[in-house]
Amino acid sequence: MNRNTVAAAYKRLITAGLAQSLGRNGTVIKGSPSPVALEGGDPHTPLHDLSGGNPDPQRLPDLSRYFARLNRTPHLYGDAPVSPELHAWAVRWLRDATPVAGEIDITSGAIDAIERLLSAHLLPGDSVAVEDPCFLSSINMLRYAGFSASPVSVDSEGMQPEKLEQALNQGARAVILTPRAHNPTGCSLSARRAAALQNMLARYPQVLVIIDDHFALLSSSPWQPVIAQTTQHWAVIRSVSKTLGPDLRLAIVASDSATSAKLRLRLNAGSQWVSHLLQDLVCACLTDPEYQHKLAQTRLFYADRQQKLARALQQHRIAISPGDGLNTWLPLETHSQATAFTLAKSGWLVREGEAFGVSAPSHGLRITLSTLNDSEINTLAADIHQALNR
């Protein structure tokens, strides 16, 4: 049989999701897909749900206040895909986040942006470096888009440069990096770690660098630049879902001109644009001084939840580093199921950490803190201590 025929057959199997390319190690047939873990909590649970990764509903804006402010002029085919007001706001917001002034595009959330960017630059079977543990939606997107996830370990300062370089040397053609409020661990890049990553990425200018700054509006951690001046293709993505609510599924993407052109082709072939009504609603919220004040309070509240749980656990001789974002990560030495079950008997529903592992289970618990008051945090810490010492 002609080798080109075999190569074409392999390509079709990979595209169909039936096989996986392992680079120099060849191509293998995938086993039966395991059940997919999805983000979100259980709306029917009688337990106190700390599993969902959701913002506090009471801290989301009252959208009814903004409907009267929306532009009443109907938008038509051929109009600019990005509303001018939101575009101007985004340019100011992202001015210091990119190596040079980036082109601005709007997508239906961060994962939508990442999938379109990867599909525009890569081929099915290509390897993408991701944090390990990794955001569930990113794992699922890579799986169904036909890409291979290459795990890169993280610690309290973020993605580890030597592990990322190892993944790039093994053939990863892109990296998805979370600079702050990493999900599930809550870690953020330190200035030292960001500089090390930037210096390392400078040696790999052909690698697509995607920065998923999903918690930018609420983060208590400073922005740390990672994209190198030599990087040819890059994108910084900032979502509003954690700030304005998951149903306002919108992300702002700043990228180099070539990457933006490819992204726009992907958008034009599908949805063409994100609803201007949605864009105008987001812009009305983000430019409202009253909501900006509430946003600042929410930022402090979420940071305070992290600090108070860390201190409460310290009272029980359990040491964790307070993170950033809506979740905290409790690392465990063994499978988390037994600990999660014990906490459930105390009335808490938490997320078992194994599903966040990329190539191997990640032992730990992800606990969403966004709705907890001080008393509940103290009770939770005591129950965690009891669960770990059962």
C-alpha positions as CSV (number, residue, x, y, z in Angstrom):
1,M,0.0,0.0,0.0
2,N,1.3,3.5,-0.9
3,R,2.6,5.4,2.1
4,N,0.6,8.5,1.1
5,T,-2.6,6.4,1.4
6,V,-1.6,5.3,4.9
7,A,-0.8,8.9,5.9
8,A,-4.1,10.1,4.5
9,A,-5.9,7.4,6.5
10,Y,-4.1,8.4,9.7
11,K,-5.0,12.1,9.1
12,R,-8.7,11.2,8.6
13,L,-8.7,9.1,11.8
14,I,-7.1,12.0,13.8
15,T,-9.6,14.5,12.4
16,A,-12.5,12.2,13.3
17,G,-11.1,12.0,16.9
18,L,-10.5,8.2,16.6
19,A,-6.7,8.4,16.7
20,Q,-4.1,10.6,18.3
21,S,-0.8,11.8,16.9
22,L,2.1,11.4,19.4
23,G,4.6,13.2,17.2
24,R,7.8,11.2,16.9
25,N,6.2,8.4,18.9
26,G,3.7,7.7,16.1
27,T,0.0,7.5,15.9
28,V,-2.3,5.5,18.2
29,I,-6.0,4.6,18.2
30,K,-7.8,6.2,21.0
31,G,-9.7,4.1,23.6
32,S,-13.3,4.6,24.4
33,P,-13.8,8.2,25.6
34,S,-14.2,8.5,29.4
35,P,-17.2,10.5,30.8
36,V,-16.6,14.2,30.5
37,A,-16.5,16.3,33.6
38,L,-18.2,19.7,33.0
39,E,-18.0,23.0,34.8
40,G,-20.9,24.1,37.0
41,G,-22.6,22.9,40.2
42,D,-25.6,20.8,40.9
43,P,-28.8,22.9,41.1
44,H,-30.7,20.1,42.8
45,T,-28.2,19.2,45.6
46,P,-29.4,19.6,49.2
47,L,-25.8,20.4,50.1
48,H,-24.1,23.7,50.3
49,D,-22.7,23.8,46.8
50,L,-19.0,24.8,46.6
51,S,-18.3,22.8,43.4
52,G,-19.6,25.1,40.6
53,G,-16.9,27.7,40.1
54,N,-19.5,30.4,39.9
55,P,-19.5,34.0,41.0
56,D,-21.8,35.2,43.8
57,P,-25.1,35.9,42.1
58,Q,-25.7,38.7,44.6
59,R,-22.6,40.5,43.3
60,L,-23.5,40.5,39.6
61,P,-25.0,43.7,38.1
62,D,-28.8,44.2,37.9
63,L,-28.9,44.2,34.1
64,S,-32.4,45.7,34.0
65,R,-30.8,49.1,35.0
66,Y,-28.9,49.2,31.7
67,F,-31.4,48.2,29.1
68,A,-32.7,51.8,28.6
69,R,-29.1,52.9,27.8
70,L,-28.6,50.6,24.9
71,N,-28.3,51.9,21.4
72,R,-31.7,51.7,19.7
73,T,-30.4,52.0,16.2
74,P,-30.7,48.6,14.5
75,H,-27.5,46.9,13.5
76,L,-27.4,45.5,10.0
77,Y,-25.2,43.1,7.9
78,G,-22.0,44.9,7.0
79,D,-21.8,46.9,10.3
80,A,-18.5,46.8,12.2
81,P,-18.4,43.5,14.1
82,V,-17.2,45.3,17.3
83,S,-19.3,48.2,18.7
84,P,-17.3,51.4,18.6
85,E,-17.8,52.2,22.3
86,L,-16.7,48.8,23.4
87,H,-13.8,48.9,21.0
88,A,-12.6,52.2,22.5
89,W,-12.9,50.9,26.0
90,A,-11.1,47.6,25.2
91,V,-8.2,49.5,23.6
92,R,-7.7,51.5,26.8
93,W,-8.0,48.4,29.0
94,L,-5.5,46.3,27.0
95,R,-3.0,49.0,26.2
96,D,-0.4,47.8,28.7
97,A,-1.2,44.1,28.3
98,T,0.4,43.4,24.8
99,P,3.9,43.8,23.4
100,V,2.6,46.2,20.8
101,A,-0.9,47.7,20.2
102,G,-3.1,44.8,19.3
103,E,-6.1,44.4,17.1
104,I,-9.4,44.0,19.0
105,D,-11.9,41.3,18.4
106,I,-14.9,40.0,20.3
107,T,-15.8,36.3,20.8
108,S,-18.5,34.4,22.7
109,G,-16.3,33.8,25.7
110,A,-12.7,32.8,26.4
111,I,-13.0,29.2,25.4
112,D,-14.6,30.2,22.1
113,A,-11.7,32.5,21.4
114,I,-9.1,29.8,22.3
115,E,-10.7,27.2,20.1
116,R,-10.9,29.5,17.1
117,L,-7.3,30.7,17.6
118,L,-6.0,27.2,17.8
119,S,-8.0,26.0,14.8
120,A,-6.8,28.9,12.8
121,H,-3.1,28.2,13.5
122,L,-2.8,24.4,14.1
123,L,-3.9,21.1,12.6
124,P,-5.8,18.3,14.3
125,G,-3.3,16.2,16.3
126,D,-1.0,19.1,17.1
127,S,0.2,19.4,20.7
128,V,-0.8,22.4,22.9
129,A,1.0,23.1,26.2
130,V,-1.5,23.7,29.0
131,E,-1.3,24.0,32.8
132,D,-1.6,20.8,34.8
133,P,-4.0,20.8,36.6
134,C,-6.1,22.5,33.9
135,F,-9.4,24.2,33.5
136,L,-12.1,21.6,32.7
137,S,-13.5,23.5,29.7
138,S,-10.0,23.8,28.2
139,I,-9.4,20.1,28.6
140,N,-12.7,19.3,26.9
141,M,-12.3,21.8,24.1
142,L,-8.8,20.4,23.2
143,R,-10.2,16.9,23.3
144,Y,-13.1,17.6,21.0
145,A,-11.2,19.9,18.7
146,G,-8.7,17.1,18.0
147,F,-5.7,18.6,19.7
148,S,-3.3,16.9,22.0
149,A,-2.8,18.4,25.5
150,S,0.8,18.6,26.7
151,P,0.8,19.0,30.5
152,V,2.9,21.6,32.2
153,S,3.2,21.6,36.0
154,V,2.2,24.7,38.0
155,D,3.2,25.8,41.5
156,S,2.2,28.7,43.7
157,E,4.0,31.1,41.2
158,G,2.3,29.7,38.1
159,M,3.4,27.6,35.1
160,Q,6.9,26.2,35.5
161,P,9.3,27.5,32.7
162,E,11.5,24.4,32.6
163,K,8.4,22.2,32.2
164,L,7.0,24.4,29.4
165,E,10.3,24.3,27.6
166,Q,10.3,20.6,27.8
167,A,6.8,20.5,26.2
168,L,7.9,22.9,23.5
169,N,11.0,20.7,22.7
170,Q,8.7,17.7,22.4
171,G,6.7,19.5,19.7
172,A,4.0,21.7,21.3
173,R,3.0,24.3,18.8
174,A,1.0,26.5,21.1
175,V,0.7,27.3,24.8
176,I,-2.3,28.4,26.8
177,L,-1.2,30.3,29.9
178,T,-3.3,31.7,32.7
179,P,-1.5,34.7,34.3
180,R,-3.7,35.0,37.4
181,A,-6.5,33.2,39.2
182,H,-5.6,29.9,37.6
183,N,-8.5,27.5,37.7
184,P,-8.4,25.2,39.7
185,T,-5.4,26.2,41.9
186,G,-5.9,30.0,42.2
187,C,-2.2,30.6,41.6
188,S,-1.0,33.8,39.8
189,L,2.3,34.5,38.1
190,S,4.9,36.2,40.2
191,A,7.0,38.9,38.5
192,R,10.1,36.6,38.7
193,R,8.2,33.6,37.1
194,A,6.7,35.8,34.4
195,A,10.1,37.1,33.5
196,A,11.5,33.6,33.3
197,L,8.6,32.5,31.1
198,Q,9.1,35.5,28.8
199,N,12.8,34.9,28.4
200,M,12.2,31.3,27.6
201,L,9.4,32.0,25.1
202,A,11.7,34.4,23.3
203,R,13.7,31.4,22.1
204,Y,10.6,29.9,20.5
205,P,9.2,32.8,18.4
206,Q,7.1,30.4,16.2
207,V,5.0,29.1,19.1
208,L,1.5,30.6,19.4
209,V,1.1,32.2,22.8
210,I,-2.4,32.5,24.2
211,I,-2.9,34.4,27.4
212,D,-6.2,33.5,29.1
213,D,-6.6,36.4,31.5
214,H,-10.1,35.4,32.4
215,F,-10.3,37.1,35.8
216,A,-8.7,40.4,34.8
217,L,-11.6,42.6,36.0
218,L,-11.7,41.1,39.5
219,S,-8.1,39.9,40.1
220,S,-6.2,41.1,43.2
221,S,-2.9,40.1,41.5
222,P,-1.0,42.5,39.3
223,W,-0.7,41.9,35.6
224,Q,2.6,40.3,34.6
225,P,3.7,40.4,31.0
226,V,4.7,37.1,29.5
227,I,4.7,37.5,25.7
228,A,8.2,38.0,24.3
229,Q,9.0,40.7,21.7
230,T,10.1,37.9,19.4
231,T,6.8,36.0,19.6
232,Q,5.2,36.1,16.1
233,H,1.7,35.1,17.0
234,W,0.0,36.0,20.3
235,A,-3.3,36.8,21.8
236,V,-4.5,38.1,25.2
237,I,-8.0,37.1,26.1
238,R,-10.1,38.8,28.8
239,S,-13.6,37.6,29.6
240,V,-16.4,39.3,31.5
241,S,-18.2,36.1,32.5
242,K,-16.9,36.0,36.1
243,T,-17.7,39.7,36.5
244,L,-21.0,40.3,34.8
245,G,-22.3,36.7,34.9
246,P,-21.7,33.5,32.8
247,D,-24.7,34.4,30.6
248,L,-23.0,37.5,29.3
249,R,-20.7,35.2,27.3
250,L,-18.3,37.7,25.8
251,A,-14.5,37.9,25.7
252,I,-12.3,40.7,24.3
253,V,-9.2,39.5,22.3
254,A,-6.2,41.6,21.6
255,S,-3.8,40.0,19.2
256,D,-1.1,40.7,16.5
257,S,-2.5,41.7,13.1
258,A,-1.9,38.3,11.4
259,T,-3.5,36.4,14.3
260,S,-6.5,38.8,14.3
261,A,-7.0,38.3,10.6
262,K,-7.1,34.5,11.0
263,L,-9.5,34.9,13.9
264,R,-11.8,37.1,11.9
265,L,-11.9,34.6,9.1
266,R,-13.0,32.0,11.6
267,L,-15.7,34.3,13.0
268,N,-16.9,35.3,9.6
269,A,-17.3,31.6,8.6
270,G,-19.6,31.0,11.6
271,S,-21.4,33.4,13.9
272,Q,-19.8,36.5,12.1
273,W,-20.2,38.7,15.2
274,V,-21.2,38.6,18.8
275,S,-24.6,40.3,19.2
276,H,-24.3,44.1,19.4
277,L,-27.0,44.1,22.0
278,L,-24.7,42.0,24.2
279,Q,-21.7,44.2,23.4
280,D,-23.7,47.3,24.3
281,L,-25.0,45.8,27.5
282,V,-21.4,44.8,28.6
283,C,-20.1,48.3,27.7
284,A,-22.9,50.0,29.6
285,C,-22.0,48.0,32.7
286,L,-18.3,48.5,32.5
287,T,-18.5,52.3,31.9
288,D,-21.0,52.9,34.7
289,P,-19.2,54.6,37.7
290,E,-21.6,53.1,40.1
291,Y,-20.9,49.6,38.9
292,Q,-17.2,50.3,38.9
293,H,-17.5,51.0,42.6
294,K,-19.4,47.8,43.2
295,L,-16.7,46.0,41.1
296,A,-14.0,47.2,43.4
297,Q,-15.9,46.0,46.5
298,T,-16.4,42.6,44.8
299,R,-12.7,42.3,44.1
300,L,-11.9,43.0,47.8
301,F,-14.6,40.5,48.9
302,Y,-13.3,37.6,46.8
303,A,-9.7,38.3,47.9
304,D,-10.9,38.4,51.5
305,R,-12.5,35.0,51.2
306,Q,-9.2,33.5,50.1
307,Q,-7.3,35.0,53.0
308,K,-9.8,34.1,55.6
309,L,-10.0,30.4,54.6
310,A,-6.2,30.2,54.6
311,R,-6.1,31.7,58.1
312,A,-9.0,29.5,59.3
313,L,-7.2,26.4,58.0
314,Q,-4.0,27.5,59.6
315,Q,-5.8,27.4,63.0
316,H,-6.1,23.6,62.3
317,R,-2.5,23.3,61.2
318,I,-3.5,23.0,57.5
319,A,-1.3,25.2,55.3
320,I,-2.4,26.4,52.0
321,S,-1.4,29.4,50.0
322,P,-4.3,31.9,49.5
323,G,-4.9,32.2,45.8
324,D,-6.8,34.5,43.5
325,G,-10.2,34.1,42.0
326,L,-13.3,32.3,43.0
327,N,-11.7,29.0,44.0
328,T,-9.1,27.6,46.4
329,W,-7.2,24.4,45.9
330,L,-6.7,21.9,48.7
331,P,-3.9,19.4,47.5
332,L,-4.2,15.8,48.7
333,E,-1.8,12.9,48.7
334,T,-4.3,10.4,47.4
335,H,-7.6,10.3,45.6
336,S,-10.0,13.0,46.7
337,Q,-13.2,10.9,46.7
338,A,-13.1,9.8,50.3
339,T,-12.4,13.4,51.5
340,A,-15.1,14.8,49.3
341,F,-17.6,12.2,50.6
342,T,-16.7,13.0,54.3
343,L,-17.3,16.7,53.5
344,A,-20.6,15.9,51.9
345,K,-21.7,14.2,55.1
346,S,-21.0,17.5,56.8
347,G,-23.2,19.3,54.3
348,W,-20.6,20.5,51.7
349,L,-20.4,19.7,48.0
350,V,-16.9,20.2,46.6
351,R,-15.3,19.4,43.3
352,E,-13.0,16.4,43.2
353,G,-9.7,17.3,41.7
354,E,-8.9,14.3,39.6
355,A,-10.8,15.5,36.5
356,F,-8.5,18.6,36.3
357,G,-5.5,16.4,35.6
358,V,-4.2,16.4,32.0
359,S,-2.3,13.2,31.7
360,A,-2.8,11.8,35.2
361,P,-5.3,12.4,38.0
362,S,-4.7,15.5,40.0
363,H,-5.3,14.7,43.7
364,G,-7.0,17.6,45.4
365,L,-10.2,19.4,46.0
366,R,-11.4,22.6,44.3
367,I,-13.5,24.7,46.6
368,T,-15.5,27.7,45.4
369,L,-15.6,30.4,48.0
370,S,-17.6,33.1,46.3
371,T,-20.8,32.8,48.4
372,L,-19.3,32.0,51.8
373,N,-19.6,34.3,54.8
374,D,-17.1,34.4,57.6
375,S,-19.0,32.0,59.8
376,E,-19.4,29.5,57.0
377,I,-15.6,29.7,56.3
378,N,-14.8,28.9,59.9
379,T,-17.2,25.9,59.8
380,L,-15.8,24.7,56.5
381,A,-12.2,24.9,57.8
382,A,-13.2,22.8,60.9
383,D,-15.0,20.3,58.7
384,I,-12.0,20.0,56.3
385,H,-9.8,19.3,59.3
386,Q,-12.1,16.6,60.5
387,A,-12.3,15.1,57.0
388,L,-8.5,15.0,56.7
389,N,-8.1,13.3,60.1
390,R,-11.0,10.8,59.8
